[in-house]
Amino acid sequence: MSAISIFFTALFYISLFVFLIGMARKIYQYWITPAPLKIPTAPTPLTQTGVVMRMAREVVLFESLFKSNKWTWLFGWLFHIGLLLVLVRHVRYFWPGDLPEIFLLIQPFKYAAFAMVIGLTGLMGRRIFVERIRYISAPSDYLMLILLLIIGVSGVVMTFTSNHTDVMMVKEFASGLIAFPWIGWSNLPTEVHFLTHIFLVFVLMAIFPISKLLHVPGVFFSPTRNQVDDSRKKRHISPWALKQEQEHAVRLEQTLGKDE
């Protein structure tokens, strides 16, 4: 393997390790964070089924964002649906051996890259030209959008211009990262736009657990979204608070036992 291939192989595994450990840590942190009050936002679901349906609408359709601002919803939804379809299409590069026939059905997903880039451009314009959004925007907000834009644009360049990359070399290398027989496999293509593309993808993986992109798992732990409005029928006790009460009772019992 060339030095470039060895570097990107190491970078992939380091980024993947940081991503998995970081995400597990943050999800655990979300899980144990106490929610002592019932604070679902209106209109509030009265049953657990209603909560599931509400969460599904929020995740798939961005319901609350649609009610808040139609332009932000449009660009945000375009970016997210474009990114999802692009990620699904990229599975073919990591699939070892011949592709199943179902992958022929996702070939048109390559045009989703345009939706992704258009959405990101709109979100960047929102942060630059809308005064109240510009006022609360931190440098990291712009850097994340720029990072995603460069990834999206470099992907579009490789797919829809004459600056193509050897797809078979990419597939052989990427599938080797998953199956682990990468020693002796083909090297990575050396085009600058391709190396820039995958380098920034690996960087994004590494910084994901410490970025604002954590709203991806965070939405499922939001008490304003995942709570049933049954406070008049059932006493609400936070799982974390219940655990603390149980531990306190055990310690008290042990203390009283020693005193006797």
Helices and strands as residue ranges (DSSP letters): H 3-32, H 48-61, H 63-68, H 70-94, G 101-111, H 112-129, H 131-136, H 139-160, H 167-179, H 192-207, G 208-210, G 212-214, H 215-218, G 219-221, H 223-226, H 239-259
